[in-house]
Amino acid sequence: MQNQLFQQAKQMVGKLTNQNSFNEQDKEVARQAIQAAYTNATAEEQQELQQLEQQLAQENELK
């Protein structure tokens, strides 16, 4: 069974990185989704969540 929180976190970061601009609230929601997804994530999913966190941080620096 797929981890739904993991999928939601992945989708949120994807949407944010595809937008030209996003606000602090959007970024915080994405961070919270990533943290929530860690709860039931497999080791592979945890690695991908770490990458999503890095991607979000990089986007934050660029904007």
Summary of the structure (lengths in Angstrom):
residues: 63
radius of gyration: 11.2
end to end distance: 35.7
largest distance: 35.7
contacts: 161
relative contact order: 0.21
helix: 83%
strand: 0%
